[in-house]
Amino acid sequence: MLFSLVSNGSLAAVEQPDASVPWWSFTKTVLSAAALSLVRDGLVELDDVMPEGPFTLRQLLRHEAGLADYGELADYHTAVARNDSPWSADDMLQRLDAGRLRYAPGTGWRYSNVGYLFVARLIERVTGLELAEALTQRVFSPLGLSQVRLATSPTDLQDVCATYDPGWVYHGLLVGPLGEAALCLDRLLSDHLLPRALRQDMQTVHPLGGPIPGRPWTSPGYGLGLMQGAVQSGLILSGHTGSGPGSVVAVYRCTVNGHSATCAVFCDGDDQGSVEARVVDHLSAVLGNGQKD
């Protein structure tokens, strides 16, 4: 199990600093940051209706758009397990019948990777850049991150996880040092990239109910590319957990009495709860228990 810790803006602890790991669904947080930078610059609005359907950017980022998810397709998991070549995005959308919304946008919540495929397409469309270049320009360079990259072929993952084609992650899969993941979130939720109003929008959540069995959350919610809520220690965390074939990553930030800390943990296996619990342990050791400012 690897971990990195940022305390009051500085990298305080890191194991195997040169090791790159898949960021899995923490990639969604980065996509959200890039999309919100477009909002910051007046190029799009959070409540603009998207070309792909009768939903807004805000609803896509909060998983409120009514979209299904390709993870629901048994054929998807079978194809990944066989190491098949990824389907085209259009083929995947057709198999999923993605044009059929599962509920009216804004009236429910359903986690959807498809929504973030549409966010990635928006970023490319508005910037006129390929996604990797757009993320570098809009997020990584402003935040001082130089080693994270977008994985585009199995070769990009050969040193970081089992045989897997990142083309199966339709919104894109970032790979980089765990320390850069922690710095990315810490700087994103400070004043390095977005104005306060957009950071407040990012952390305004759709409540997801009570405790999640086997995981430390007591009152989880989902904001704009962020999982956020209270955990068993009493801390309130903001960040994201992600998993894929063979590993889990969790990256979270918390502030107590003016002291902020961000922790990223990566572990082989598929137990999200144990990885999140390790994040809570590290943050509790640095911050103690208490409520977020």
HELIX and SHEET records of a PDB file:
HELIX    1   1 PHE A   26  ARG A   40  1                                  15    
HELIX    2   2 LEU A   57  LEU A   61  1                                   5    
HELIX    3   3 TYR A   70  GLU A   72  5                                   3    
HELIX    4   4 ALA A   74  ALA A   81  1                                   8    
HELIX    5   5 ALA A   89  LEU A   96  1                                   8    
HELIX    6   6 ASN A  113  THR A  127  1                                  15    
HELIX    7   7 LEU A  131  LEU A  135  1                                   5    
HELIX    8   8 THR A  136  PHE A  140  3                                   5    
HELIX    9   9 PRO A  154  LEU A  157  5                                   4    
HELIX   10  10 PRO A  166  TRP A  168  5                                   3    
HELIX   11  11 LEU A  178  LEU A  188  1                                  11    
HELIX   12  12 ARG A  196  MET A  202  1                                   7    
HELIX   13  13 GLN A  272  LEU A  287  1                                  16    
SHEET    1   A 8 SER A  10  VAL A  14  0                                        
SHEET    2   A 8 LEU A   2  SER A   7 -1                                        
SHEET    3   A 8 HIS A 259  ASP A 268 -1                                        
SHEET    4   A 8 SER A 247  VAL A 256 -1                                        
SHEET    5   A 8 ILE A 236  GLY A 244 -1                                        
SHEET    6   A 8 MET A 227  VAL A 231 -1                                        
SHEET    7   A 8 TRP A 217  TYR A 222 -1                                        
SHEET    8   A 8 HIS A 206  PRO A 207 -1                                        
SHEET    1   B 3 SER A  20  PRO A  22  0                                        
SHEET    2   B 3 LEU A 173  PRO A 177 -1                                        
SHEET    3   B 3 ARG A 149  ALA A 151 -1                                        
END                                                                             
